[in-house]
Amino acid sequence: MGRKPTGRPTSFDIAYAAGVSQPTVSRALRGDRSVSAQTREKIRQIAQDLNYTVDKNASSLRSQRSNTIALLFFEDPTPDESMINPFFLAMLGSITRACADRGLDLLISFQRMEDDWHVKYQDSHRADGLILLGYGDYTLYTPKLQKLVDQGTHYARWGSVSHDASGATVGTDNVDAGRQVAAHFLKTGRRDVVFLGEAGDTSPEFAGRYEGLRSALEEAGLAAPPCFAAITTEEAGYAAARTLLASGRACDAIFAASDLIAIGAMRALAEAGKRVPADIAVVGFDDIPAASLTTPPLTTVMQDIKGAGEALVDALLAQIEGREIPPHKLPGKLVTRGSTAPV
């Protein structure tokens, strides 16, 4: 129980009014999920009524923390000059809101995979931890993650969730999403499916999507779908679809590992006189804004952007504060549009 109020409002005054301890008030005001939503809201309301504001400098001195986290975007090939995957740009808003709700400042940085970004924060007190979005070739990425672990840097990353992942990992349940796509193809009468995307060690998220697709199709008595390699760009999707068409491989459905790959593939199909969906149905992944603007609009798997931002910030805070956090999988949701109308 807190102490009785004195002159200028303090966190102890809020604790007294709320009937909780002062540490509970501190956790609640930074959005810690270990405090119930009802208690957090009660404490926030009391703080507002008392015109209480957090003194970030004093808080930082007490905790030896900067109350700042750094968000690192990694370079991705894109049609424009942003070099940032549009899905990650969409996630920026949810991360920013999650930081604001928890009383944290956010630094944003753009990194190239070949840079020594993994050592830049070793002796720096600019941030308490890192959120990592994007990685390119995963086989080049993992050694740098291990260096972060070795130097004691706290980080949370968006990616393929596995129990042996280092750091705190948040990501979509890619295998389940792939199974959803397979079920949709079967329901709409498609049985000869092709996958466009990498399905090996370099891209574990794409590999999970392929695995879900493959397992569901095989359970339905169909052959494993062939894979035509493509990275996450429109041009890669266009090239992969042209390779598919040149191979003479018959298919009535394409599952592209990202919306950008799907959009490029649809362009190649149109140039070849293939009608979507009458000849070939197409499904993408991410539900970026452009997905609803294609002709026809693209069926895709929507990832939980709002939940992703909150989960990444909470996972990083748990790591900073020494709390255990399990790998966090978020469900994907199939959004059906005109590119997969039934045959």
C-alpha positions in Angstrom: 0.0 0.0 0.0 1.3 3.5 -0.9 1.9 6.4 1.5 -0.6 9.3 1.9 -0.4 12.1 -0.7 2.0 15.0 -0.2 2.3 18.3 -2.2 3.5 17.6 -5.8 2.0 14.3 -7.1 4.3 11.4 -7.1 4.0 7.7 -8.1 3.6 7.0 -4.3 0.5 9.2 -4.3 -0.9 7.3 -7.2 -0.1 4.0 -5.4 -2.0 5.3 -2.3 -5.0 6.3 -4.3 -5.1 3.0 -6.2 -4.4 0.8 -3.3 -1.4 -0.8 -4.9 2.4 -0.7 -4.4 4.6 1.9 -6.0 6.5 -0.7 -8.2 3.1 -1.7 -9.5 2.4 1.9 -10.5 5.7 2.1 -12.3 5.0 -1.1 -14.2 1.5 0.0 -15.1 2.6 3.5 -16.4 5.0 1.9 -18.8 2.4 -0.6 -20.0 3.8 -3.7 -18.5 1.4 -6.6 -19.2 2.2 -8.3 -15.9 -0.2 -5.7 -14.4 -3.9 -6.4 -15.4 -5.5 -4.2 -18.0 -8.1 -3.1 -15.4 -5.4 -2.0 -12.9 -3.4 -0.3 -15.6 -6.4 1.7 -16.7 -7.3 2.6 -13.1 -3.7 3.8 -12.4 -3.6 5.8 -15.7 -6.8 7.5 -14.8 -5.6 8.4 -11.3 -2.3 9.8 -12.8 -4.3 11.9 -15.2 -6.6 13.2 -12.4 -3.5 14.2 -10.3 -1.8 15.8 -13.4 1.1 13.4 -12.8 3.8 13.2 -15.5 6.8 10.8 -15.5 10.2 12.4 -14.9 12.1 10.4 -17.5 15.5 11.7 -16.4 14.9 10.7 -12.8 13.6 7.4 -13.8 16.6 6.7 -16.0 19.0 7.7 -13.2 17.3 5.3 -10.8 17.1 2.4 -13.2 20.4 3.0 -15.1 18.3 2.8 -18.3 17.7 5.2 -21.1 14.1 4.4 -21.5 14.8 4.3 -25.2 14.8 1.4 -27.7 16.3 1.4 -31.2 14.4 0.1 -34.2 16.7 -1.2 -37.0 15.3 -1.6 -40.5 17.5 -3.7 -42.8 17.9 -3.0 -46.5 15.6 -4.9 -48.8 15.5 -4.5 -52.6 12.4 -2.5 -53.5 11.0 -0.9 -56.7 11.4 2.6 -55.2 14.4 4.1 -53.4 13.2 3.4 -49.8 14.9 0.0 -49.7 12.5 -1.0 -46.9 10.0 -3.8 -47.2 6.5 -2.1 -47.3 5.3 -4.7 -44.7 7.8 -3.4 -42.2 6.9 0.2 -43.0 3.3 -0.7 -42.1 4.6 -2.2 -38.8 6.3 1.1 -37.8 3.1 2.7 -36.7 2.2 -0.1 -34.3 5.7 -0.1 -32.8 5.7 3.6 -32.3 2.3 3.5 -30.5 3.4 0.6 -28.3 6.5 2.6 -27.3 4.4 5.7 -26.5 1.9 3.7 -24.5 4.8 2.3 -22.4 6.6 5.6 -21.9 9.5 4.7 -24.2 11.4 6.8 -26.7 12.1 5.2 -30.1 15.2 5.7 -32.2 14.9 4.5 -35.9 17.9 3.5 -37.9 18.5 2.0 -41.4 21.1 -0.7 -41.7 22.8 -2.6 -44.5 23.5 -6.2 -43.8 27.1 -5.9 -44.7 27.6 -3.1 -42.1 28.9 -3.9 -38.6 25.5 -2.9 -37.0 25.8 -5.8 -34.5 28.7 -4.0 -32.7 27.4 -0.4 -32.8 25.5 -0.7 -29.5 28.0 -2.8 -27.5 29.3 0.1 -25.5 26.6 2.7 -26.3 24.0 3.8 -23.8 21.8 5.3 -26.4 19.3 2.5 -26.2 18.3 -0.2 -23.8 17.7 -2.7 -26.5 17.0 -3.3 -30.2 14.1 -4.3 -32.4 15.2 -5.8 -35.7 13.1 -5.9 -38.8 14.2 -7.7 -41.9 17.3 -9.7 -42.5 17.9 -10.7 -46.1 19.9 -14.0 -46.2 19.3 -15.7 -42.9 22.5 -17.6 -43.0 24.4 -14.3 -43.0 22.1 -12.8 -40.3 22.4 -15.5 -37.6 26.2 -15.0 -36.9 25.5 -11.4 -36.1 22.6 -12.3 -33.8 25.0 -14.6 -31.9 27.4 -11.6 -31.5 24.6 -9.6 -30.0 24.0 -12.5 -27.6 27.7 -12.8 -26.8 28.0 -9.1 -25.9 24.8 -9.1 -23.8 22.7 -6.9 -26.1 19.0 -7.1 -25.5 17.0 -7.5 -28.7 13.7 -8.7 -30.2 13.3 -9.6 -33.8 10.5 -10.2 -36.3 11.0 -13.5 -38.0 10.6 -17.3 -38.0 9.7 -18.4 -34.5 11.4 -21.5 -33.1 12.2 -22.6 -29.6 16.0 -22.5 -30.3 15.9 -18.9 -31.6 18.2 -16.5 -29.8 16.9 -13.3 -28.4 13.2 -12.7 -28.2 11.4 -13.7 -31.5 8.0 -12.6 -32.6 6.4 -13.8 -35.9 3.5 -15.2 -37.8 2.6 -18.9 -37.6 3.8 -19.4 -41.2 3.1 -23.1 -41.3 -0.5 -22.7 -40.3 -0.8 -19.8 -42.8 0.5 -22.1 -45.6 -2.1 -24.7 -44.6 -4.9 -22.1 -44.8 -3.8 -21.2 -48.4 -3.8 -24.9 -49.4 -7.3 -25.4 -47.9 -8.5 -22.4 -49.8 -7.1 -23.7 -53.1 -8.7 -27.1 -52.6 -12.1 -25.5 -51.7 -12.0 -23.4 -54.9 -11.2 -26.4 -57.0 -7.4 -25.9 -57.5 -5.3 -28.9 -57.3 -2.1 -28.2 -59.3 -0.2 -25.7 -57.1 3.2 -24.0 -57.5 5.1 -22.1 -54.9 7.1 -19.0 -55.7 9.7 -18.1 -53.1 12.8 -19.4 -51.3 12.1 -22.5 -49.3 15.5 -23.2 -47.7 17.8 -22.1 -44.9 18.3 -18.6 -46.3 14.6 -17.7 -45.7 13.0 -19.7 -42.8 9.7 -17.7 -43.0 9.2 -18.6 -46.6 10.2 -22.2 -45.8 7.5 -22.3 -43.1 4.9 -21.1 -45.6 6.0 -23.7 -48.1 6.0 -26.5 -45.5 2.4 -25.7 -44.5 1.3 -25.7 -48.1 3.1 -28.9 -48.9 1.9 -30.9 -45.8 -1.8 -29.9 -46.4 -1.7 -30.8 -50.1 0.0 -34.1 -49.4 -2.6 -34.9 -46.7 -5.2 -34.3 -49.5 -3.5 -36.9 -51.7 -1.7 -34.4 -53.9 2.0 -34.2 -54.9 4.3 -31.8 -53.1 4.2 -28.4 -55.0 7.3 -27.5 -57.0 9.2 -24.4 -55.8 10.5 -21.6 -58.1 13.0 -19.5 -56.2 12.2 -15.8 -55.6 13.3 -13.2 -53.1 10.8 -10.5 -51.9 10.6 -8.2 -54.8 8.2 -7.7 -57.7 11.0 -8.3 -60.2 11.9 -11.6 -58.6 8.2 -12.7 -58.7 8.0 -11.6 -62.4 11.2 -13.6 -63.2 10.0 -16.7 -61.3 6.7 -16.7 -63.0 8.4 -16.4 -66.4 10.6 -19.3 -65.5 7.5 -21.3 -64.6 5.8 -20.5 -67.8 8.9 -21.3 -69.9 9.2 -24.7 -68.2 5.9 -25.8 -69.5 4.8 -26.9 -66.0 1.0 -26.9 -65.9 -0.6 -25.3 -62.9 -3.9 -23.8 -61.8 -2.7 -22.0 -58.7 0.3 -20.0 -57.4 1.1 -19.4 -53.8 3.7 -16.5 -53.7 5.6 -16.2 -50.5 5.0 -12.4 -50.4 2.6 -9.9 -52.0 5.5 -8.3 -53.9 6.3 -11.7 -55.5 2.7 -12.2 -56.3 2.3 -8.8 -57.9 5.3 -9.4 -60.1 4.0 -12.9 -61.0 0.6 -11.5 -62.0 2.3 -9.1 -64.4 4.2 -12.0 -66.0 1.0 -14.0 -66.3 -0.9 -11.1 -67.9 1.9 -10.6 -70.5 1.7 -14.3 -71.3 -2.1 -14.1 -71.9 -2.9 -16.1 -68.7 -6.1 -14.9 -67.0 -6.2 -14.6 -63.2 -8.1 -16.3 -61.7 -9.8 -18.1 -64.7 -6.5 -19.8 -65.7 -4.4 -19.5 -62.6 -5.4 -18.4 -59.1 -2.8 -16.4 -57.2 -2.3 -15.9 -53.4 0.2 -13.6 -51.8 1.4 -13.0 -48.2 1.5 -9.8 -46.0 -1.6 -7.8 -47.2 0.4 -4.7 -48.1 -1.7 -1.8 -49.3 -1.0 -2.6 -52.9 -2.6 -6.0 -52.6 -6.1 -4.6 -52.8 -5.2 -2.4 -55.8 -4.1 -5.1 -58.2 -6.3 -6.3 -61.1 -8.0 -8.5 -59.9 -7.4 -7.7 -56.2 -5.0 -10.1 -54.6 -6.0 -12.8 -52.1 -3.4 -12.8 -49.4 -2.5 -13.7 -45.8 -2.8 -10.8 -43.5 -0.3 -10.6 -40.7 -1.3 -9.0 -37.4 0.6 -5.7 -37.6 -0.9 -4.2 -34.4 -0.3 -7.3 -32.4 3.2 -7.5 -33.9 4.3 -4.1 -32.7 3.0 -4.7 -29.2 4.5 -8.1 -28.9 7.9 -7.0 -30.1 8.0 -4.1 -27.6 6.8 -6.3 -24.8 9.2 -9.1 -25.6 12.1 -6.7 -25.6 11.0 -5.1 -22.3 10.7 -8.6 -20.7 14.2 -9.4 -21.8 15.6 -6.1 -20.5 13.9 -6.6 -17.2 15.1 -10.2 -16.9 11.7 -11.8 -17.3 11.3 -15.1 -19.2 9.4 -14.7 -22.5 8.5 -17.7 -24.8 8.6 -17.5 -28.6 5.5 -15.6 -29.7 3.6 -16.8 -32.7 0.8 -14.6 -34.1 -2.0 -16.1 -36.3 -2.2 -15.2 -40.0 -5.6 -14.6 -41.5 -6.5 -15.4 -45.2 -8.1 -12.4 -46.9 -10.0 -13.6 -50.0 -10.3 -11.4 -53.0 -10.8 -11.7 -56.8 -7.5 -13.5 -57.6 -8.8 -16.8 -56.4 -12.4 -17.0 -57.5 -13.7 -20.6 -57.8 -13.2 -22.5 -61.1 
